[in-house]
Amino acid sequence: MTDRSRRAFAFGLPLLALGGGALAQVTPARAQATPPDASVLPSAQIKVGRFTVTALADGYADMPYGYFPGRTPDQVEQEAKTQFVARPSGVRFLFNQYLIEDGQRRILIDTGPAGTLGKTGLLPQALARLGLQRDQIDAVIVTHMHQDHMGGLVAGGRNNFPNAELFIDRRDVAFWTDPAKRNGAADYLQTSFRMADEVVRLYPRLQAIDGEREIVGGVSIVDLTGHTPGHIGVRIEDGGQSLIMVSDMIFPVVHPQATDVFFLFEQDRAAAEDMRKRFFPRAAEEGALIAATHMAFPGLGRIVSDRGNLRWQPADWAFQN
């Protein structure tokens, strides 16, 4: 193993051979008629070895410009305008989820806010367009217990994925079900605390996992703690190809060029900044293909170094509104 390989392996980054032959090809998902209650229902697929990974969208919300500690609202708005994601009420955030299939199991990463934020709640229709119902999902990995990542699990007060094993980092489960933490938390976090209690109550097959581990062969957990105490990513690799879903490690407008800008909901800003300081340069060095929850659909891209400055480079995908 080379020194470069050891660095990638130790940090949990996918190691990609540089060059066109190592890149996963992005192709349109199976097209079906748009449901009458969804004006936009995008999906996109890539191949990662034997895996098919489908990017789905639960919808979007506009985050107020004052939600980014470390920069003034005016600074965030100006940067959003330069990136064409500025809206009257804030920065346009997507809610991307990712379905992993290998012909034997279907694993869903996150379930979106399910109508509790912005214009969301489209995940069930997105799955239906693939010919799938929620009871056909074998496992759900929740990257962290914020409402926009677990809302779909408990929408309507029900277990919406009745046949799925559920994987959540033990540290997040402990934090978000702690009555003392809930009592001392800001109002904007109360929905997440309430949902966490519902998840634990409604999902007896919940597995509170510790640290990095393999869920199935080729699908493994990466520790990205900071955004929340148990914030995790998911690495998918097979046949010399890799993809890492980094959840809320990276936000539109402010990342990756600035590691000292946060998001209002983050529990430990110092830990989040430290993780980003380590992750962003290494991801750029390795050319890691990344999937990110809130970046423009389908959330696929790379962190690249441009004359010493880091920036987000979207993957080659032709979807446009």
C-alpha positions, 0 to 999 in steps of 0.5 A: 500500500502506498503512502497515499493509499494509507492516508485515504484508508486511515481517514476513511476516504474512497481512493479513486484512481485519477483518470476517466476510467475510474469515474462512475458514469452518471445516467438518467434514472428510469423515466416515468410520468410525473405524479400530479402533485409533484411539479419536479421529481428528479432522479439520477443514477450512477454505477459504482461497481456492482452498485446502482446508486440513485439520487432522489429529492424530497424537495427543497427549502430556502435557508435564511441568510442569517443561518450561517454563523461565521459570516454576516447575512449580507456576505452570505447573500452576496456569495449566494448571488454569485452562485445563482442560489440566492432566493428572496428568503435565503439560500436554496437548499436541496434535500437529496437522498440516495438509494443503494441497490446491488440486486439483493438489498436496497439501502436508503441513506436518509429520508428527508424532512417529509413536509416539515420544512419548505416544499418537501415530502416527495420521497415516496413519489420518487421511490414509486417512480422507480417502482418501489414502495417504502416497505421494499427498503431493506435498510435505512442509514440515518446520517444524523438525527436532524429533522431533515434527515429522519422526517420521512421515517416517522411522517404521519406518526407511523413506521413508514419503512416497516421492513427496514433495519435502521442504522444510526450512530449511538452518540446521536441516539443518546444525544437526541433522546436525552431529556436534559439536552432537549430541555436546554435546546433552542426552539428550532431543535425541538422538532428533531428531539421529538422525531428522535423519540418517535424513531426510537419508539416506532423502530424496534429494529433500530441498531445504534451503531458504534464507529466505523463499520460495514453494513454490507459488503462494499457499504460502510460507515465513515465517522464525520462527527462534528455537525452532530455528536454522531454525524456519519457518512456512507462509503460505497465502493466496488470494482475500483470505484468509490463514492462517499455520501458526506451528508452535512459536511458541506453546505451550499455557498459557504463550503468548501472554500471556508471551514470557519462558517457553520450552520445554525443547527450544528451542535459542536462548531469547533468539532465541525470546523476541525473535521472540515479542515481535515476532510476538505483538503484530503478529499481534494487530494484524492479526487473523491467523488462525493454526494452531499445532501444539500448541494444542487441536485443530484448532490454529486461532485468533487472538492477541487483545489483551484490555485490553492483555493478549494471549491465545489466542482459538480459532477457531469450531470445535465439535469436542469430545471 
